Amino acid sequence: MYRKSNQSELTPEKFELPVAIELSSENRWVIMAELIPWSDFEEEYAQNFSEDQGAPAKSFRIALGALIIKEKLGTSDKETVEQIKENPYLQYFLGMSDYSNEAPFDASMLVHFRERIDKNLVNKINSYMVKNLREKEKEETEKKNEKEEVESIKKSREVNIRCYLRTCGYKLSQ
């Protein structure tokens, strides 16, 4: 059976969003944001600007983040800005503290971001990210191995106790 709904009554103002939406720590953009050493490279990026002339520049996180988003999504400059405007995960990735329906910058800014963030800086960041990822994976592997070792010890103790009780004449059920 099919019941026709009246879609014409749906407007953006009537579209309900849960009040307390939280970003998932499992999201790829949240994970990647944690891997990038934003503050470690901010100073190098800041050297592109005068301290007392011109309009305040966008932050390093916004500049690099926008270029990463553009590259990962394979979009044009204009489409990249549209994606950022529509997606709270991308806004979080750029370091924005809350969601906004407004574009954080004009698409033409991506040209300036590309000029200011050269290949050498990108290579340094990539090396740092790979190093961080390897360290994180190593820590996770060590934790997993430690947990498995604890479980193995518990099983071994249980087996030893059962053997001891059997030698003492106790009958144990499996």
Summary of the structure (lengths in Angstrom):
residues: 174
radius of gyration: 26.6
end to end distance: 54.5
largest distance: 89.6
contacts: 366
relative contact order: 0.10
helix: 61%
strand: 0%
